[in-house]
Amino acid sequence: CPSVSYVARFLGDVALSYTMREDARPFGVSMVLSGFDLLTKSPDPSKPPPKKYPIPRIFLVEPSGMYQEWKAIAIGRSSPA
């Protein structure tokens, strides 16, 4: 099962490829992806790895292909951006 960051990066690459082509219309929507990834690495290499547990992750994928991880995000007319 792919990680949430992998899916966000893949969708960003697809959006970028459509933006770069002359004969295709670029995407005109931002996408919010959310899911759970399993923590498998310890932040401190000297400590043993922790038990695997799910971590919630949220990514925003822009029509330009850019993607960012957020703790909380809103898109649309009422968003602060």
All heavy atoms as a GROMACS GRO file, in nm:
protein
  627
    1CYS      N    1   0.085  -0.117   0.000
    1CYS     CA    2   0.000   0.000   0.000
    1CYS      C    3   0.090   0.125   0.000
    1CYS      O    4   0.177   0.140   0.087
    1CYS     CB    5  -0.088  -0.004   0.123
    1CYS     SG    6  -0.202   0.132   0.134
    2PRO      N    7   0.073   0.214  -0.097
    2PRO     CA    8   0.160   0.332  -0.102
    2PRO      C    9   0.128   0.431   0.010
    2PRO      O   10   0.016   0.437   0.060
    2PRO     CB   11   0.130   0.394  -0.238
    2PRO     CG   12  -0.005   0.344  -0.273
    2PRO     CD   13  -0.020   0.210  -0.208
    3SER      N   14   0.227   0.508   0.047
    3SER     CA   15   0.208   0.608   0.153
    3SER      C   16   0.132   0.728   0.097
    3SER      O   17   0.121   0.748  -0.024
    3SER     CB   18   0.343   0.653   0.208
    3SER     OG   19   0.414   0.723   0.109
    4VAL      N   20   0.080   0.808   0.187
    4VAL     CA   21   0.004   0.928   0.148
    4VAL      C   22   0.096   1.026   0.077
    4VAL      O   23   0.057   1.089  -0.022
    4VAL     CB   24  -0.063   0.993   0.271
    4VAL    CG1   25  -0.146   1.114   0.230
    4VAL    CG2   26  -0.150   0.893   0.344
    5SER      N   27   0.219   1.038   0.123
    5SER     CA   28   0.313   1.131   0.058
    5SER      C   29   0.347   1.084  -0.083
    5SER      O   30   0.363   1.166  -0.174
    5SER     CB   31   0.439   1.146   0.142
    5SER     OG   32   0.504   1.023   0.157
    6TYR      N   33   0.356   0.953  -0.104
    6TYR     CA   34   0.382   0.901  -0.238
    6TYR      C   35   0.267   0.935  -0.333
    6TYR      O   36   0.289   0.977  -0.446
    6TYR     CB   37   0.404   0.749  -0.233
    6TYR     CG   38   0.422   0.688  -0.369
    6TYR    CD1   39   0.546   0.690  -0.433
    6TYR    CD2   40   0.315   0.630  -0.437
    6TYR    CE1   41   0.562   0.636  -0.559
    6TYR    CE2   42   0.331   0.576  -0.563
    6TYR     CZ   43   0.456   0.578  -0.623
    6TYR     OH   44   0.472   0.526  -0.748
    7VAL      N   45   0.144   0.918  -0.288
    7VAL     CA   46   0.027   0.948  -0.371
    7VAL      C   47   0.022   1.097  -0.403
    7VAL      O   48  -0.006   1.138  -0.516
    7VAL     CB   49  -0.103   0.900  -0.303
    7VAL    CG1   50  -0.225   0.944  -0.382
    7VAL    CG2   51  -0.102   0.749  -0.286
    8ALA      N   52   0.052   1.182  -0.304
    8ALA     CA   53   0.054   1.328  -0.326
    8ALA      C   54   0.161   1.365  -0.428
    8ALA      O   55   0.137   1.446  -0.518
    8ALA     CB   56   0.077   1.401  -0.195
    9ARG      N   57   0.278   1.305  -0.416
    9ARG     CA   58   0.387   1.333  -0.511
    9ARG      C   59   0.349   1.285  -0.652
    9ARG      O   60   0.372   1.354  -0.750
    9ARG     CB   61   0.516   1.266  -0.465
    9ARG     CG   62   0.634   1.297  -0.553
    9ARG     CD   63   0.766   1.244  -0.498
    9ARG     NE   64   0.762   1.099  -0.481
    9ARG     CZ   65   0.777   1.037  -0.364
    9ARG    NH1   66   0.797   1.107  -0.254
    9ARG    NH2   67   0.773   0.907  -0.356
   10PHE      N   68   0.287   1.168  -0.662
   10PHE     CA   69   0.244   1.114  -0.790
   10PHE      C   70   0.141   1.206  -0.857
   10PHE      O   71   0.151   1.238  -0.975
   10PHE     CB   72   0.187   0.973  -0.773
   10PHE     CG   73   0.135   0.914  -0.900
   10PHE    CD1   74   0.223   0.862  -0.994
   10PHE    CD2   75   0.000   0.913  -0.927
   10PHE    CE1   76   0.175   0.808  -1.112
   10PHE    CE2   77  -0.049   0.860  -1.045
   10PHE     CZ   78   0.039   0.807  -1.138
   11LEU      N   79   0.040   1.249  -0.780
   11LEU     CA   80  -0.061   1.339  -0.836
   11LEU      C   81  -0.002   1.473  -0.876
   11LEU      O   82  -0.042   1.533  -0.976
   11LEU     CB   83  -0.175   1.358  -0.736
   11LEU     CG   84  -0.265   1.237  -0.717
   11LEU    CD1   85  -0.366   1.262  -0.605
   11LEU    CD2   86  -0.336   1.202  -0.845
   12GLY      N   87   0.094   1.522  -0.798
   12GLY     CA   88   0.164   1.645  -0.834
   12GLY      C   89   0.241   1.630  -0.964
   12GLY      O   90   0.241   1.721  -1.048
   13ASP      N   91   0.305   1.515  -0.983
   13ASP     CA   92   0.378   1.490  -1.108
   13ASP      C   93   0.284   1.483  -1.228
   13ASP      O   94   0.314   1.534  -1.335
   13ASP     CB   95   0.459   1.361  -1.098
   13ASP     CG   96   0.577   1.372  -1.005
   13ASP    OD1   97   0.616   1.486  -0.972
   13ASP    OD2   98   0.632   1.267  -0.965
   14VAL      N   99   0.167   1.420  -1.209
   14VAL     CA  100   0.068   1.412  -1.318
   14VAL      C  101   0.018   1.552  -1.352
   14VAL      O  102   0.009   1.590  -1.470
   14VAL     CB  103  -0.048   1.318  -1.279
   14VAL    CG1  104  -0.162   1.330  -1.378
   14VAL    CG2  105   0.001   1.176  -1.270
   15ALA      N  106  -0.015   1.632  -1.251
   15ALA     CA  107  -0.064   1.768  -1.275
   15ALA      C  108   0.043   1.851  -1.345
   15ALA      O  109   0.014   1.928  -1.438
   15ALA     CB  110  -0.105   1.834  -1.144
   16LEU      N  111   0.169   1.836  -1.304
   16LEU     CA  112   0.279   1.910  -1.367
   16LEU      C  113   0.296   1.868  -1.513
   16LEU      O  114   0.318   1.952  -1.599
   16LEU     CB  115   0.408   1.888  -1.290
   16LEU     CG  116   0.532   1.957  -1.348
   16LEU    CD1  117   0.513   2.109  -1.344
   16LEU    CD2  118   0.655   1.916  -1.272
   17SER      N  119   0.285   1.739  -1.541
   17SER     CA  120   0.302   1.693  -1.679
   17SER      C  121   0.193   1.749  -1.770
   17SER      O  122   0.219   1.783  -1.885
   17SER     CB  123   0.306   1.541  -1.686
   17SER     OG  124   0.180   1.487  -1.654
   18TYR      N  125   0.070   1.761  -1.719
   18TYR     CA  126  -0.037   1.821  -1.799
   18TYR      C  127  -0.018   1.972  -1.814
   18TYR      O  128  -0.058   2.030  -1.914
   18TYR     CB  129  -0.174   1.791  -1.739
   18TYR     CG  130  -0.229   1.658  -1.782
   18TYR    CD1  131  -0.201   1.543  -1.709
   18TYR    CD2  132  -0.307   1.647  -1.896
   18TYR    CE1  133  -0.251   1.421  -1.748
   18TYR    CE2  134  -0.357   1.525  -1.936
   18TYR     CZ  135  -0.328   1.412  -1.862
   18TYR     OH  136  -0.377   1.290  -1.902
   19THR      N  137   0.043   2.035  -1.716
   19THR     CA  138   0.069   2.178  -1.725
   19THR      C  139   0.177   2.208  -1.829
   19THR      O  140   0.172   2.310  -1.898
   19THR     CB  141   0.114   2.232  -1.587
   19THR    OG1  142   0.012   2.203  -1.493
   19THR    CG2  143   0.137   2.381  -1.589
   20MET      N  144   0.272   2.118  -1.845
   20MET     CA  145   0.385   2.140  -1.935
   20MET      C  146   0.351   2.110  -2.081
   20MET      O  147   0.419   2.159  -2.170
   20MET     CB  148   0.504   2.053  -1.893
   20MET     CG  149   0.553   2.081  -1.752
   20MET     SD  150   0.615   2.246  -1.730
   20MET     CE  151   0.770   2.234  -1.813
   21ARG      N  152   0.248   2.030  -2.106
   21ARG     CA  153   0.214   1.993  -2.244
   21ARG      C  154   0.135   2.103  -2.313
   21ARG      O  155   0.054   2.170  -2.252
   21ARG     CB  156   0.131   1.864  -2.244
   21ARG     CG  157   0.212   1.744  -2.203
   21ARG     CD  158   0.131   1.619  -2.195
   21ARG     NE  159   0.045   1.601  -2.313
   21ARG     CZ  160  -0.043   1.504  -2.324
   21ARG    NH1  161  -0.061   1.420  -2.224
   21ARG    NH2  162  -0.117   1.492  -2.432
   22GLU      N  163   0.159   2.120  -2.442
   22GLU     CA  164   0.088   2.222  -2.519
   22GLU      C  165  -0.053   2.178  -2.557
   22GLU      O  166  -0.143   2.260  -2.566
   22GLU     CB  167   0.165   2.253  -2.648
   22GLU     CG  168   0.298   2.320  -2.626
   22GLU     CD  169   0.369   2.344  -2.757
   22GLU    OE1  170   0.307   2.332  -2.864
   22GLU    OE2  171   0.489   2.375  -2.752
   23ASP      N  172  -0.072   2.050  -2.582
   23ASP     CA  173  -0.198   2.003  -2.634
   23ASP      C  174  -0.297   1.959  -2.526
   23ASP      O  175  -0.402   1.904  -2.557
   23ASP     CB  176  -0.175   1.887  -2.732
   23ASP     CG  177  -0.105   1.770  -2.667
   23ASP    OD1  178  -0.043   1.788  -2.561
   23ASP    OD2  179  -0.112   1.659  -2.723
   24ALA      N  180  -0.265   1.981  -2.401
   24ALA     CA  181  -0.354   1.939  -2.292
   24ALA      C  182  -0.387   2.059  -2.204
   24ALA      O  183  -0.306   2.150  -2.187
   24ALA     CB  184  -0.288   1.831  -2.207
   25ARG      N  185  -0.506   2.056  -2.150
   25ARG     CA  186  -0.546   2.162  -2.058
   25ARG      C  187  -0.493   2.128  -1.919
   25ARG      O  188  -0.505   2.015  -1.874
   25ARG     CB  189  -0.697   2.173  -2.052
   25ARG     CG  190  -0.755   2.222  -2.182
   25ARG     CD  191  -0.902   2.234  -2.172
   25ARG     NE  192  -0.933   2.343  -2.081
   25ARG     CZ  193  -1.055   2.377  -2.045
   25ARG    NH1  194  -1.157   2.309  -2.089
   25ARG    NH2  195  -1.075   2.476  -1.963
   26PRO      N  196  -0.436   2.224  -1.850
   26PRO     CA  197  -0.390   2.196  -1.713
   26PRO      C  198  -0.508   2.179  -1.618
   26PRO      O  199  -0.619   2.224  -1.645
   26PRO     CB  200  -0.308   2.319  -1.677
   26PRO     CG  201  -0.358   2.426  -1.766
   26PRO     CD  202  -0.407   2.360  -1.891
   27PHE      N  203  -0.481   2.112  -1.510
   27PHE     CA  204  -0.584   2.095  -1.408
   27PHE      C  205  -0.617   2.230  -1.346
   27PHE      O  206  -0.531   2.314  -1.329
   27PHE     CB  207  -0.538   2.000  -1.298
   27PHE     CG  208  -0.524   1.857  -1.344
   27PHE    CD1  209  -0.401   1.795  -1.346
   27PHE    CD2  210  -0.635   1.786  -1.384
   27PHE    CE1  211  -0.389   1.665  -1.388
   27PHE    CE2  212  -0.624   1.655  -1.426
   27PHE     CZ  213  -0.500   1.594  -1.428
   28GLY      N  214  -0.741   2.250  -1.310
   28GLY     CA  215  -0.782   2.376  -1.250
   28GLY      C  216  -0.836   2.359  -1.110
   28GLY      O  217  -0.912   2.443  -1.063
   29VAL      N  218  -0.799   2.252  -1.044
   29VAL     CA  219  -0.848   2.227  -0.909
   29VAL      C  220  -0.732   2.193  -0.816
   29VAL      O  221  -0.636   2.130  -0.856
   29VAL     CB  222  -0.947   2.109  -0.904
   29VAL    CG1  223  -1.086   2.148  -0.932
   29VAL    CG2  224  -0.904   1.997  -0.994
   30SER      N  225  -0.747   2.236  -0.693
   30SER     CA  226  -0.654   2.192  -0.588
   30SER      C  227  -0.715   2.066  -0.525
   30SER      O  228  -0.836   2.052  -0.519
   30SER     CB  229  -0.638   2.299  -0.482
   30SER     OG  230  -0.577   2.413  -0.537
   31MET      N  231  -0.629   1.978  -0.480
   31MET     CA  232  -0.675   1.854  -0.418
   31MET      C  233  -0.623   1.845  -0.276
   31MET      O  234  -0.507   1.878  -0.250
   31MET     CB  235  -0.623   1.733  -0.497
   31MET     CG  236  -0.677   1.724  -0.637
   31MET     SD  237  -0.595   1.595  -0.731
   31MET     CE  238  -0.460   1.689  -0.802
   32VAL      N  239  -0.707   1.803  -0.186
   32VAL     CA  240  -0.667   1.777  -0.048
   32VAL      C  241  -0.670   1.626  -0.029
   32VAL      O  242  -0.773   1.563  -0.050
   32VAL     CB  243  -0.760   1.846   0.053
   32VAL    CG1  244  -0.722   1.808   0.194
   32VAL    CG2  245  -0.756   1.996   0.035
   33LEU      N  246  -0.555   1.570   0.006
   33LEU     CA  247  -0.546   1.427   0.032
   33LEU      C  248  -0.524   1.406   0.180
   33LEU      O  249  -0.444   1.478   0.242
   33LEU     CB  250  -0.425   1.367  -0.041
   33LEU     CG  251  -0.449   1.321  -0.181
   33LEU    CD1  252  -0.410   1.430  -0.276
   33LEU    CD2  253  -0.369   1.198  -0.204
   34SER      N  254  -0.590   1.309   0.234
   34SER     CA  255  -0.566   1.275   0.375
   34SER      C  256  -0.562   1.124   0.388
   34SER      O  257  -0.622   1.051   0.308
   34SER     CB  258  -0.676   1.334   0.465
   34SER     OG  259  -0.800   1.277   0.432
   35GLY      N  260  -0.490   1.079   0.485
   35GLY     CA  261  -0.478   0.936   0.509
   35GLY      C  262  -0.389   0.910   0.628
   35GLY      O  263  -0.349   1.003   0.700
   36PHE      N  264  -0.360   0.784   0.649
   36PHE     CA  265  -0.275   0.744   0.761
   36PHE      C  266  -0.154   0.670   0.708
   36PHE      O  267  -0.166   0.582   0.623
   36PHE     CB  268  -0.352   0.651   0.857
   36PHE     CG  269  -0.460   0.721   0.932
   36PHE    CD1  270  -0.589   0.725   0.885
   36PHE    CD2  271  -0.433   0.783   1.052
   36PHE    CE1  272  -0.690   0.790   0.954
   36PHE    CE2  273  -0.532   0.849   1.123
   36PHE     CZ  274  -0.661   0.852   1.074
   37ASP      N  275  -0.037   0.707   0.757
   37ASP     CA  276   0.087   0.637   0.729
   37ASP      C  277   0.136   0.572   0.857
   37ASP      O  278   0.113   0.624   0.967
   37ASP     CB  279   0.195   0.732   0.679
   37ASP     CG  280   0.177   0.770   0.534
   37ASP    OD1  281   0.105   0.698   0.462
   37ASP    OD2  282   0.236   0.870   0.492
   38LEU      N  283   0.204   0.459   0.843
   38LEU     CA  284   0.261   0.394   0.960
   38LEU      C  285   0.399   0.450   0.988
   38LEU      O  286   0.482   0.460   0.898
   38LEU     CB  287   0.271   0.243   0.938
   38LEU     CG  288   0.139   0.168   0.934
   38LEU    CD1  289   0.164   0.020   0.906
   38LEU    CD2  290   0.063   0.182   1.064
   39LEU      N  291   0.422   0.489   1.112
   39LEU     CA  292   0.554   0.536   1.153
   39LEU      C  293   0.642   0.414   1.167
   39LEU      O  294   0.611   0.322   1.243
   39LEU     CB  295   0.546   0.611   1.286
   39LEU     CG  296   0.679   0.659   1.341
   39LEU    CD1  297   0.737   0.767   1.250
   39LEU    CD2  298   0.664   0.712   1.480
   40THR      N  299   0.751   0.410   1.093
   40THR     CA  300   0.840   0.294   1.098
   40THR      C  301   0.982   0.330   1.139
   40THR      O  302   1.058   0.244   1.175
   40THR     CB  303   0.846   0.224   0.961
   40THR    OG1  304   0.886   0.319   0.863
   40THR    CG2  305   0.711   0.166   0.923
   41LYS      N  306   1.020   0.458   1.134
   41LYS     CA  307   1.156   0.498   1.170
   41LYS      C  308   1.155   0.576   1.299
   41LYS      O  309   1.064   0.654   1.326
   41LYS     CB  310   1.216   0.586   1.061
   41LYS     CG  311   1.242   0.516   0.933
   41LYS     CD  312   1.321   0.608   0.844
   41LYS     CE  313   1.262   0.611   0.707
   41LYS     NZ  314   1.322   0.708   0.619
   42SER      N  315   1.258   0.559   1.376
   42SER     CA  316   1.274   0.636   1.498
   42SER      C  317   1.342   0.768   1.464
   42SER      O  318   1.437   0.771   1.386
   42SER     CB  319   1.358   0.558   1.598
   42SER     OG  320   1.384   0.636   1.711
   43PRO      N  321   1.295   0.880   1.521
   43PRO     CA  322   1.363   1.008   1.495
   43PRO      C  323   1.506   1.009   1.547
   43PRO      O  324   1.592   1.078   1.494
   43PRO     CB  325   1.279   1.111   1.568
   43PRO     CG  326   1.157   1.041   1.617
   43PRO     CD  327   1.178   0.894   1.603
   44ASP      N  328   1.534   0.930   1.649
   44ASP     CA  329   1.668   0.922   1.708
   44ASP      C  330   1.727   0.785   1.672
   44ASP      O  331   1.678   0.682   1.718
   44ASP     CB  332   1.660   0.940   1.859
   44ASP     CG  333   1.796   0.944   1.924
   44ASP    OD1  334   1.897   0.943   1.852
   44ASP    OD2  335   1.801   0.949   2.048
   45PRO      N  336   1.833   0.781   1.589
   45PRO     CA  337   1.888   0.652   1.546
   45PRO      C  338   1.947   0.569   1.660
   45PRO      O  339   1.962   0.448   1.647
   45PRO     CB  340   1.995   0.687   1.445
   45PRO     CG  341   2.000   0.834   1.436
   45PRO     CD  342   1.899   0.893   1.528
   46SER      N  343   1.981   0.632   1.772
   46SER     CA  344   2.039   0.556   1.882
   46SER      C  345   1.934   0.478   1.961
   46SER      O  346   1.967   0.387   2.035
   46SER     CB  347   2.115   0.649   1.976
   46SER     OG  348   2.025   0.740   2.037
   47LYS      N  349   1.807   0.513   1.944
   47LYS     CA  350   1.700   0.444   2.014
   47LYS      C  351   1.640   0.336   1.924
   47LYS      O  352   1.645   0.346   1.801
   47LYS     CB  353   1.590   0.542   2.054
   47LYS     CG  354   1.636   0.643   2.155
   47LYS     CD  355   1.522   0.733   2.195
   47LYS     CE  356   1.568   0.836   2.297
   47LYS     NZ  357   1.462   0.929   2.333
   48PRO      N  358   1.583   0.233   1.983
   48PRO     CA  359   1.519   0.131   1.900
   48PRO      C  360   1.396   0.188   1.829
   48PRO      O  361   1.335   0.284   1.877
   48PRO     CB  362   1.480   0.022   2.000
   48PRO     CG  363   1.474   0.091   2.131
   48PRO     CD  364   1.573   0.204   2.125
   49PRO      N  365   1.358   0.131   1.715
   49PRO     CA  366   1.241   0.184   1.644
   49PRO      C  367   1.114   0.165   1.726
   49PRO      O  368   1.099   0.065   1.797
   49PRO     CB  369   1.236   0.102   1.515
   49PRO     CG  370   1.323  -0.014   1.537
   49PRO     CD  371   1.421   0.021   1.645
   50PRO      N  372   1.024   0.261   1.721
   50PRO     CA  373   0.900   0.250   1.799
   50PRO      C  374   0.806   0.148   1.736
   50PRO      O  375   0.827   0.102   1.624
   50PRO     CB  376   0.841   0.390   1.792
   50PRO     CG  377   0.894   0.444   1.664
   50PRO     CD  378   1.031   0.385   1.647
   51LYS      N  379   0.702   0.113   1.809
   51LYS     CA  380   0.599   0.026   1.753
   51LYS      C  381   0.532   0.099   1.638
   51LYS      O  382   0.519   0.221   1.638
   51LYS     CB  383   0.494  -0.009   1.859
   51LYS     CG  384   0.548  -0.095   1.969
   51LYS     CD  385   0.436  -0.126   2.067
   51LYS     CE  386   0.488  -0.209   2.180
   51LYS     NZ  387   0.384  -0.238   2.280
   52LYS      N  388   0.489   0.024   1.538
   52LYS     CA  389   0.422   0.085   1.425
   52LYS      C  390   0.283   0.132   1.467
   52LYS      O  391   0.207   0.057   1.526
   52LYS     CB  392   0.410  -0.015   1.311
   52LYS     CG  393   0.542  -0.054   1.250
   52LYS     CD  394   0.522  -0.148   1.135
   52LYS     CE  395   0.655  -0.185   1.075
   52LYS     NZ  396   0.641  -0.276   0.963
   53TYR      N  397   0.254   0.258   1.441
   53TYR     CA  398   0.121   0.310   1.469
   53TYR      C  399   0.085   0.412   1.362
   53TYR      O  400   0.173   0.475   1.303
   53TYR     CB  401   0.113   0.371   1.609
   53TYR     CG  402   0.204   0.488   1.634
   53TYR    CD1  403   0.161   0.618   1.611
   53TYR    CD2  404   0.333   0.468   1.680
   53TYR    CE1  405   0.246   0.725   1.634
   53TYR    CE2  406   0.418   0.575   1.702
   53TYR     CZ  407   0.373   0.702   1.680
   53TYR     OH  408   0.455   0.809   1.702
   54PRO      N  409  -0.042   0.427   1.332
   54PRO     CA  410  -0.080   0.517   1.223
   54PRO      C  411  -0.068   0.664   1.261
   54PRO      O  412  -0.098   0.704   1.373
   54PRO     CB  413  -0.226   0.481   1.196
   54PRO     CG  414  -0.274   0.416   1.320
   54PRO     CD  415  -0.155   0.355   1.387
   55ILE      N  416  -0.020   0.743   1.166
   55ILE     CA  417  -0.006   0.887   1.183
   55ILE      C  418  -0.093   0.953   1.076
   55ILE      O  419  -0.079   0.924   0.957
   55ILE     CB  420   0.140   0.931   1.164
   55ILE    CG1  421   0.225   0.871   1.272
   55ILE    CG2  422   0.152   1.081   1.162
   55ILE    CD1  423   0.370   0.903   1.259
   56PRO      N  424  -0.184   1.043   1.117
   56PRO     CA  425  -0.265   1.112   1.016
   56PRO      C  426  -0.181   1.214   0.940
   56PRO      O  427  -0.098   1.284   0.998
   56PRO     CB  428  -0.375   1.180   1.098
   56PRO     CG  429  -0.317   1.195   1.234
   56PRO     CD  430  -0.221   1.081   1.252
   57ARG      N  431  -0.202   1.221   0.808
   57ARG     CA  432  -0.129   1.316   0.724
   57ARG      C  433  -0.225   1.380   0.627
   57ARG      O  434  -0.316   1.316   0.575
   57ARG     CB  435  -0.017   1.244   0.649
   57ARG     CG  436   0.082   1.182   0.747
   57ARG     CD  437   0.196   1.118   0.680
   57ARG     NE  438   0.291   1.218   0.635
   57ARG     CZ  439   0.399   1.188   0.565
   57ARG    NH1  440   0.424   1.065   0.532
   57ARG    NH2  441   0.481   1.284   0.527
   58ILE      N  442  -0.204   1.510   0.601
   58ILE     CA  443  -0.286   1.586   0.508
   58ILE      C  444  -0.193   1.657   0.410
   58ILE      O  445  -0.097   1.722   0.451
   58ILE     CB  446  -0.373   1.691   0.582
   58ILE    CG1  447  -0.466   1.622   0.681
   58ILE    CG2  448  -0.452   1.774   0.483
   58ILE    CD1  449  -0.541   1.719   0.769
   59PHE      N  450  -0.222   1.644   0.282
   59PHE     CA  451  -0.144   1.709   0.178
   59PHE      C  452  -0.235   1.792   0.090
   59PHE      O  453  -0.349   1.754   0.063
   59PHE     CB  454  -0.074   1.605   0.089
   59PHE     CG  455   0.044   1.541   0.154
   59PHE    CD1  456   0.030   1.427   0.230
   59PHE    CD2  457   0.171   1.595   0.139
   59PHE    CE1  458   0.138   1.367   0.290
   59PHE    CE2  459   0.280   1.536   0.199
   59PHE     CZ  460   0.264   1.423   0.274
   60LEU      N  461  -0.183   1.906   0.044
   60LEU     CA  462  -0.250   1.990  -0.054
   60LEU      C  463  -0.172   1.979  -0.184
   60LEU      O  464  -0.051   2.003  -0.185
   60LEU     CB  465  -0.253   2.136  -0.007
   60LEU     CG  466  -0.305   2.237  -0.108
   60LEU    CD1  467  -0.453   2.215  -0.134
   60LEU    CD2  468  -0.280   2.378  -0.060
   61VAL      N  469  -0.240   1.940  -0.292
   61VAL     CA  470  -0.178   1.930  -0.424
   61VAL      C  471  -0.236   2.041  -0.510
   61VAL      O  472  -0.357   2.049  -0.530
   61VAL     CB  473  -0.203   1.792  -0.488
   61VAL    CG1  474  -0.134   1.784  -0.623
   61VAL    CG2  475  -0.157   1.680  -0.397
   62GLU      N  476  -0.150   2.130  -0.559
   62GLU     CA  477  -0.191   2.244  -0.640
   62GLU      C  478  -0.197   2.204  -0.789
   62GLU      O  479  -0.132   2.108  -0.829
   62GLU     CB  480  -0.091   2.359  -0.624
   62GLU     CG  481  -0.084   2.415  -0.485
   62GLU     CD  482  -0.203   2.502  -0.451
   62GLU    OE1  483  -0.270   2.551  -0.544
   62GLU    OE2  484  -0.227   2.521  -0.332
   63PRO      N  485  -0.271   2.279  -0.870
   63PRO     CA  486  -0.275   2.249  -1.014
   63PRO      C  487  -0.139   2.261  -1.082
   63PRO      O  488  -0.116   2.199  -1.185
   63PRO     CB  489  -0.371   2.354  -1.071
   63PRO     CG  490  -0.451   2.400  -0.956
   63PRO     CD  491  -0.365   2.385  -0.835
   64SER      N  492  -0.048   2.338  -1.025
   64SER     CA  493   0.085   2.353  -1.083
   64SER      C  494   0.174   2.232  -1.058
   64SER      O  495   0.282   2.221  -1.115
   64SER     CB  496   0.153   2.476  -1.023
   64SER     OG  497   0.173   2.458  -0.884
   65GLY      N  498   0.131   2.140  -0.972
   65GLY     CA  499   0.211   2.022  -0.940
   65GLY      C  500   0.278   2.032  -0.804
   65GLY      O  501   0.335   1.935  -0.756
   66MET      N  502   0.272   2.146  -0.741
   66MET     CA  503   0.332   2.163  -0.608
   66MET      C  504   0.246   2.092  -0.504
   66MET      O  505   0.123   2.095  -0.511
   66MET     CB  506   0.341   2.311  -0.576
   66MET     CG  507   0.406   2.339  -0.442
   66MET     SD  508   0.393   2.513  -0.395
   66MET     CE  509   0.224   2.522  -0.345
   67TYR      N  510   0.311   2.027  -0.409
   67TYR     CA  511   0.236   1.965  -0.300
   67TYR      C  512   0.305   1.998  -0.167
   67TYR      O  513   0.426   2.014  -0.161
   67TYR     CB  514   0.223   1.814  -0.319
   67TYR     CG  515   0.352   1.737  -0.312
   67TYR    CD1  516   0.391   1.674  -0.195
   67TYR    CD2  517   0.435   1.725  -0.423
   67TYR    CE1  518   0.509   1.603  -0.188
   67TYR    CE2  519   0.552   1.654  -0.417
   67TYR     CZ  520   0.588   1.592  -0.300
   67TYR     OH  521   0.707   1.523  -0.293
   68GLN      N  522   0.223   2.013  -0.062
   68GLN     CA  523   0.273   2.049   0.070
   68GLN      C  524   0.198   1.969   0.175
   68GLN      O  525   0.079   1.942   0.159
   68GLN     CB  526   0.250   2.196   0.100
   68GLN     CG  527   0.317   2.292   0.010
   68GLN     CD  528   0.279   2.435   0.046
   68GLN    OE1  529   0.238   2.464   0.158
   68GLN    NE2  530   0.291   2.525  -0.049
   69GLU      N  531   0.268   1.938   0.283
   69GLU     CA  532   0.201   1.872   0.395
   69GLU      C  533   0.155   1.978   0.494
   69GLU      O  534   0.226   2.075   0.520
   69GLU     CB  535   0.295   1.774   0.465
   69GLU     CG  536   0.226   1.694   0.573
   69GLU     CD  537   0.310   1.581   0.627
   69GLU    OE1  538   0.430   1.573   0.594
   69GLU    OE2  539   0.255   1.501   0.703
   70TRP      N  540   0.036   1.960   0.548
   70TRP     CA  541  -0.024   2.054   0.642
   70TRP      C  542  -0.077   1.980   0.764
   70TRP      O  543  -0.103   1.861   0.758
   70TRP     CB  544  -0.142   2.127   0.576
   70TRP     CG  545  -0.104   2.220   0.467
   70TRP    CD1  546  -0.083   2.189   0.337
   70TRP    CD2  547  -0.082   2.359   0.480
   70TRP    NE1  548  -0.049   2.300   0.266
   70TRP    CE2  549  -0.048   2.407   0.352
   70TRP    CE3  550  -0.088   2.449   0.586
   70TRP    CZ2  551  -0.021   2.540   0.328
   70TRP    CZ3  552  -0.061   2.582   0.560
   70TRP    CH2  553  -0.027   2.626   0.433
   71LYS      N  554  -0.094   2.053   0.873
   71LYS     CA  555  -0.163   1.998   0.990
   71LYS      C  556  -0.314   2.016   0.976
   71LYS      O  557  -0.392   1.935   1.021
   71LYS     CB  558  -0.114   2.066   1.117
   71LYS     CG  559   0.033   2.043   1.142
   71LYS     CD  560   0.055   2.008   1.285
   71LYS     CE  561   0.203   1.994   1.309
   71LYS     NZ  562   0.242   1.858   1.323
   72ALA      N  563  -0.355   2.127   0.912
   72ALA     CA  564  -0.495   2.153   0.879
   72ALA      C  565  -0.496   2.247   0.760
   72ALA      O  566  -0.408   2.332   0.746
   72ALA     CB  567  -0.567   2.219   0.997
   73ILE      N  568  -0.594   2.232   0.671
   73ILE     CA  569  -0.598   2.314   0.550
   73ILE      C  570  -0.743   2.330   0.505
   73ILE      O  571  -0.825   2.243   0.529
   73ILE     CB  572  -0.511   2.253   0.438
   73ILE    CG1  573  -0.501   2.344   0.316
   73ILE    CG2  574  -0.563   2.119   0.394
   73ILE    CD1  575  -0.418   2.463   0.335
   74ALA      N  576  -0.771   2.443   0.445
   74ALA     CA  577  -0.900   2.467   0.381
   74ALA      C  578  -0.873   2.526   0.244
   74ALA      O  579  -0.779   2.603   0.225
   74ALA     CB  580  -0.984   2.564   0.464
   75ILE      N  581  -0.954   2.487   0.146
   75ILE     CA  582  -0.941   2.546   0.013
   75ILE      C  583  -1.080   2.596  -0.027
   75ILE      O  584  -1.181   2.554   0.027
   75ILE     CB  585  -0.888   2.445  -0.090
   75ILE    CG1  586  -0.978   2.323  -0.102
   75ILE    CG2  587  -0.747   2.405  -0.059
   75ILE    CD1  588  -0.937   2.230  -0.213
   76GLY      N  589  -1.081   2.689  -0.118
   76GLY     CA  590  -1.208   2.742  -0.166
   76GLY      C  591  -1.222   2.890  -0.135
   76GLY      O  592  -1.127   2.958  -0.096
   77ARG      N  593  -1.342   2.938  -0.150
   77ARG     CA  594  -1.369   3.080  -0.136
   77ARG      C  595  -1.344   3.131   0.008
   77ARG      O  596  -1.297   3.243   0.025
   77ARG     CB  597  -1.514   3.108  -0.175
   77ARG     CG  598  -1.547   3.254  -0.171
   77ARG     CD  599  -1.682   3.284  -0.227
   77ARG     NE  600  -1.780   3.184  -0.188
   77ARG     CZ  601  -1.909   3.196  -0.205
   77ARG    NH1  602  -1.956   3.304  -0.261
   77ARG    NH2  603  -1.991   3.102  -0.168
   78SER      N  604  -1.371   3.052   0.106
   78SER     CA  605  -1.357   3.097   0.245
   78SER      C  606  -1.221   3.067   0.306
   78SER      O  607  -1.200   3.091   0.424
   78SER     CB  608  -1.465   3.032   0.331
   78SER     OG  609  -1.593   3.069   0.285
   79SER      N  610  -1.128   3.014   0.228
   79SER     CA  611  -0.997   2.982   0.284
   79SER      C  612  -0.917   3.111   0.306
   79SER      O  613  -0.936   3.209   0.235
   79SER     CB  614  -0.921   2.887   0.191
   79SER     OG  615  -0.889   2.951   0.071
   80PRO      N  616  -0.826   3.114   0.402
   80PRO     CA  617  -0.752   3.235   0.433
   80PRO      C  618  -0.646   3.272   0.329
   80PRO      O  619  -0.593   3.381   0.333
   80PRO     CB  620  -0.687   3.206   0.568
   80PRO     CG  621  -0.679   3.058   0.574
   80PRO     CD  622  -0.796   3.007   0.495
   81ALA      N  623  -0.611   3.183   0.239
   81ALA     CA  624  -0.503   3.211   0.143
   81ALA      C  625  -0.543   3.302   0.032
   81ALA      O  626  -0.638   3.331  -0.014
   81ALA     CB  627  -0.451   3.082   0.084
   0.00000   0.00000   0.00000
